[in-house]
């Protein structure tokens, strides 16, 4: 009976979410319209997430938060959760010189992988990846009909948590369902927002005001309806319910590996976390090299090995230029190997006069990342015992 009540609540949440949703930003005169030639497999809308949630049979879906705009934030779980016999939080366990006091991870427990969908609503490429990943977990195929039997099999060996979109307010306000072939400046305008005089906040200016309120004409999709950028929330006293829910998943699920999915105009790449142990930075760099090899062999855009470099240490001189962000917080709350992944938008600019990825390439970039993560953690898992 309890499971039936929860299912009914989830269905009602999905149905009513449209009624309570944020208003979409209108595309201003002179800007390109939302593309109409987006392939059917490129499922980047909140409605695509909701439809996928309704069709889940193998996994379990849960509403983990409600956004300021009244929209549900979903998490989808695959695999049973192991008992890690926790008797302390991660911070205290490390202070006691053994993280096993927080979670006993041995060969009898499954690896846990946390896929965190976009915290920035305009980074729609990652919603496409998340929806296709759920479809692979359920059917063994992506929405193009391409078989991913090996990816599905590896997921079944792990506990997998998928948050398809961590900022539904931002996604709802974003008026574009794809940026492939559109100018980067359009993504910047509607993603990071504008001042009342129409000037762009852009990067890093969009991080110079937090919460983003006051001098705002277009509230960028970076932010939820309260102007909070979850990537730089106040992690010691979370402002946004979405941020709290993300951290709660990390705390309770104890993921071995966590990715926060983002996008940019460049080639796809992994970015390591700041303010984490050196051995984890080295592991992230190892994963980066493996992923780049996979992309190269698959004919996808990649970063040449000579440009990867060392992960680097944090600021040694004043003023500090390195932030403790959501990725750092995810590690310090759970010990997870956390990193950022930047997918390619497929936008155009002076640097890239033509898009170097297609809609289909973006799906492959995403799903290859997910499989490489599973390969890595199944082969090179660190045990706490």
C-alpha positions in Angstrom: 0.0 0.0 0.0 2.8 2.4 0.8 4.5 1.8 -2.6 1.1 2.5 -4.3 0.7 5.7 -2.4 4.2 6.9 -3.3 3.5 6.1 -7.0 0.3 8.0 -7.0 2.1 11.0 -5.3 4.7 10.9 -8.0 2.2 10.8 -10.8 0.3 13.7 -9.3 3.6 15.7 -9.0 4.3 15.1 -12.6 0.8 16.1 -13.7 0.7 19.3 -11.6 4.3 20.4 -12.3 3.3 22.1 -15.5 0.7 24.2 -13.7 3.2 25.5 -11.1 6.1 25.9 -13.4 8.3 28.9 -14.0 7.6 31.2 -17.0 9.8 30.6 -20.0 11.9 33.6 -21.0 10.7 35.1 -24.3 13.3 35.2 -27.1 14.1 38.8 -27.9 13.6 40.4 -31.3 16.6 39.8 -33.5 17.7 36.6 -31.8 17.3 33.2 -33.6 14.2 31.2 -32.9 14.2 27.9 -31.1 15.3 25.3 -33.7 12.6 23.3 -35.3 14.8 20.6 -36.8 15.8 18.9 -33.6 15.9 15.1 -33.9 13.4 13.1 -31.9 16.2 11.3 -29.9 17.4 14.7 -28.7 15.3 14.8 -25.6 16.2 17.9 -23.8 12.9 19.2 -22.3 11.5 18.8 -18.8 8.5 17.1 -20.4 10.9 14.5 -21.9 12.2 13.8 -18.3 8.7 13.5 -17.0 7.7 11.1 -19.8 10.7 8.9 -19.2 10.0 8.9 -15.4 6.4 7.7 -16.1 7.7 4.8 -18.2 10.3 3.5 -15.7 9.8 -0.2 -14.8 13.3 -1.4 -13.7 14.5 1.7 -11.7 12.8 3.6 -9.0 12.0 7.3 -9.3 11.7 9.8 -6.4 11.0 13.5 -6.1 14.0 14.7 -4.0 13.1 18.5 -4.0 10.7 21.1 -5.2 12.3 24.1 -6.9 11.3 27.7 -6.0 9.3 27.7 -9.2 7.3 24.7 -8.0 9.0 22.1 -10.2 10.0 18.6 -9.1 13.6 17.5 -9.0 13.8 13.8 -9.7 16.3 11.1 -8.9 16.2 7.7 -10.5 17.8 4.7 -8.6 19.1 1.5 -10.1 20.4 -1.5 -8.0 19.8 -2.2 -4.4 21.4 -0.1 -1.7 24.0 -1.8 0.4 24.4 -1.4 4.2 27.7 0.4 4.7 27.4 0.1 8.5 27.9 3.8 9.1 28.7 5.0 12.6 30.1 8.5 11.8 29.9 11.2 9.1 32.7 11.3 6.5 34.4 14.3 8.1 34.5 12.6 11.6 35.6 9.2 10.1 38.6 10.8 8.3 39.5 12.6 11.5 39.5 9.2 13.2 42.0 8.1 10.5 39.7 5.6 8.7 36.7 6.4 6.4 35.4 2.9 7.1 33.7 4.4 10.2 31.5 6.3 7.7 31.1 3.5 5.2 32.5 0.0 4.9 33.2 -0.6 1.2 34.5 -4.0 0.5 34.2 -6.7 -2.2 30.7 -7.6 -0.9 29.3 -4.2 -1.7 28.5 -2.7 -5.1 30.2 0.3 -6.6 28.0 3.4 -6.4 27.9 5.9 -9.2 26.1 9.3 -9.1 25.2 11.0 -12.4 24.2 14.6 -11.5 22.4 16.3 -14.4 22.7 19.9 -15.2 22.6 22.5 -12.4 22.6 25.1 -15.1 19.4 25.0 -17.0 20.7 26.0 -20.4 23.1 23.1 -20.5 20.5 21.0 -22.2 22.9 18.5 -23.7 23.2 16.8 -20.4 19.4 16.3 -20.1 19.7 14.5 -23.4 22.4 12.3 -22.0 20.5 11.6 -18.8 17.2 10.7 -20.5 19.0 8.4 -23.0 20.9 6.8 -20.1 17.7 6.0 -18.3 16.3 4.6 -21.6 19.4 2.4 -21.9 19.0 1.2 -18.3 15.4 0.3 -19.1 15.7 -1.1 -22.7 19.3 -1.6 -23.6 19.0 1.0 -26.3 19.2 4.8 -26.7 16.5 6.8 -28.4 18.2 6.4 -31.8 17.7 2.6 -31.4 21.5 2.1 -30.9 22.3 -0.9 -28.7 24.3 -0.3 -25.5 24.2 -3.8 -24.0 27.6 -3.4 -22.4 26.6 -0.1 -20.7 23.4 -1.7 -19.4 25.3 -4.7 -18.1 27.8 -2.5 -16.2 25.0 -0.5 -14.7 23.5 -3.7 -13.4 26.7 -4.4 -11.5 26.5 -1.1 -9.6 24.2 1.1 -7.6 23.4 4.0 -9.9 21.7 7.3 -9.1 20.6 9.6 -11.9 19.3 13.2 -11.4 18.2 14.1 -14.9 18.0 17.9 -14.2 19.1 19.5 -11.0 17.8 23.0 -11.9 14.3 22.6 -13.5 13.6 26.3 -12.9 16.5 27.3 -15.1 15.6 24.7 -17.8 12.0 25.9 -17.8 13.1 29.5 -18.4 15.5 28.6 -21.2 13.7 29.2 -24.5 16.0 26.9 -26.5 15.9 23.1 -26.7 19.2 22.8 -28.6 22.1 25.1 -29.2 23.7 23.1 -32.0 24.5 25.6 -34.8 23.4 28.7 -32.7 25.9 31.4 -31.8 27.7 31.0 -28.5 26.6 34.5 -27.5 22.9 33.3 -27.6 23.7 30.5 -25.1 25.6 33.1 -23.0 22.7 35.6 -23.1 20.0 33.2 -22.0 22.2 31.0 -19.9 24.0 33.6 -17.8 21.5 36.4 -18.2 21.5 40.1 -18.8 21.4 43.4 -16.8 18.5 45.8 -17.2 20.5 47.7 -19.9 20.7 44.5 -21.9 24.5 43.9 -21.3 25.5 40.3 -20.7 26.6 39.1 -17.3 28.7 36.4 -19.0 31.5 34.5 -17.4 32.8 35.2 -14.7 30.5 38.2 -14.2 27.5 35.8 -13.7 29.2 34.6 -10.5 29.9 38.1 -9.2 26.3 38.5 -8.0 24.8 35.8 -5.8 21.9 35.4 -5.5 21.2 37.0 -8.9 18.7 39.6 -8.0 18.3 43.4 -8.6 19.9 44.5 -11.9 18.4 41.8 -13.9 16.5 41.9 -17.2 16.9 38.3 -18.3 17.4 35.9 -15.3 19.8 33.4 -16.9 19.1 29.7 -16.8 22.2 29.3 -14.6 19.9 30.2 -11.7 16.8 28.9 -10.1 13.9 31.2 -9.6 15.4 32.6 -6.4 18.6 33.6 -8.3 20.7 30.7 -6.8 23.4 29.1 -8.8 23.6 25.6 -7.2 27.3 25.3 -8.3 28.1 28.1 -5.8 25.5 27.7 -3.1 26.3 28.3 0.5 27.3 24.7 1.2 27.6 25.1 5.0 24.1 26.3 5.2 22.4 25.4 1.9 20.2 28.1 0.6 18.4 26.0 -2.1 16.4 22.9 -1.5 17.9 21.5 -4.8 21.4 21.8 -3.4 20.5 20.2 -0.1 18.9 17.3 -1.9 22.0 16.8 -4.0 24.2 16.7 -1.0 21.8 14.5 0.9 22.1 11.9 -1.9 25.9 12.0 -1.7 25.8 11.7 2.1 23.4 8.7 2.2 24.5 6.9 -1.0 28.3 7.2 -0.5 29.1 7.3 -4.2 32.5 6.0 -5.3 32.3 8.4 -8.3 30.2 11.5 -9.0 30.0 13.6 -12.1 28.4 17.0 -12.4 27.4 17.5 -16.0 28.0 20.9 -17.7 28.5 22.2 -21.2 30.7 24.7 -23.1 31.6 25.7 -26.6 34.9 23.7 -26.6 35.7 20.0 -27.0 34.3 17.7 -24.3 36.5 17.4 -21.2 36.7 16.5 -17.6 37.7 19.2 -15.0 39.0 18.0 -11.6 37.7 19.1 -8.3 39.4 21.8 -6.1 40.4 21.3 -2.5 40.4 17.5 -2.6 43.2 15.0 -1.8 46.0 14.7 -4.4 45.4 11.0 -5.0 41.9 11.7 -6.1 43.1 14.4 -8.5 45.5 11.8 -10.0 42.6 9.3 -10.4 40.5 12.0 -12.2 43.4 12.7 -14.5 43.8 9.0 -15.2 40.0 8.8 -16.0 40.4 11.9 -18.3 43.1 10.2 -20.3 41.1 7.0 -20.7 38.0 9.0 -21.7 40.0 11.0 -24.3 41.4 7.7 -25.7 37.8 6.4 -26.0 36.6 9.5 -27.8 39.5 9.4 -30.2 38.9 5.8 -31.1 35.2 6.5 -31.5 35.9 9.4 -33.9 34.5 12.0 -31.4 36.1 15.3 -30.5 38.7 14.9 -27.8 41.5 16.8 -25.9 44.9 15.6 -27.0 46.9 14.0 -24.2 49.6 16.7 -24.3 47.0 19.3 -23.4 45.6 17.6 -20.3 48.4 18.7 -18.0 48.6 18.2 -14.2 45.5 18.8 -12.0 47.3 21.5 -10.1 47.2 22.6 -6.5 45.0 25.3 -4.9 46.0 28.9 -4.4 49.3 29.6 -2.8 49.3 33.3 -3.1 46.7 36.0 -2.4 44.1 36.7 -3.7 42.4 33.3 -4.0 41.3 32.5 -7.5 40.1 28.9 -6.9 36.7 28.3 -5.5 35.3 25.6 -3.2 32.3 24.7 -5.3 29.6 22.0 -5.5 32.1 19.4 -6.7 34.4 20.1 -3.7 31.4 19.9 -1.4 30.3 16.5 -2.8 33.7 15.1 -2.0 33.9 16.5 1.5 30.5 15.2 2.4 31.0 11.7 1.1 34.6 11.0 0.0 33.4 10.6 -3.6 35.7 10.9 -6.6 33.9 13.9 -7.9 34.6 16.0 -11.0 32.9 18.3 -13.6 32.3 17.2 -17.2 31.9 19.8 -19.9 30.1 18.6 -22.9 30.1 20.4 -26.2 27.1 22.7 -27.0 27.7 22.6 -30.7 27.5 26.4 -30.8 29.3 28.7 -33.3 31.7 31.6 -32.8 34.7 33.2 -34.3 36.8 30.3 -33.0 34.3 27.7 -34.3 32.5 29.1 -37.4 30.8 25.7 -37.9 29.5 23.3 -35.2 32.0 20.5 -34.7 29.4 18.2 -33.0 26.0 17.0 -34.2 23.0 16.1 -32.1 24.0 12.4 -32.6 27.6 13.2 -31.5 26.3 14.7 -28.3 24.4 11.5 -27.4 27.6 9.5 -28.1 29.8 11.9 -26.1 27.4 11.5 -23.1 26.9 7.8 -23.2 30.6 7.0 -23.7 31.4 9.1 -20.7 28.9 7.2 -18.6 30.3 3.8 -19.7 33.9 4.9 -19.1 33.0 5.9 -15.6 31.6 2.5 -15.0 34.6 0.8 -16.5 36.9 2.7 -14.3 35.1 2.2 -11.0 34.6 -1.6 -11.8 38.3 -2.0 -12.6 39.9 0.4 -10.1 37.6 0.8 -7.2 39.1 1.9 -3.8 38.0 -0.2 -0.9 37.4 1.2 2.6 37.6 -1.8 4.9 
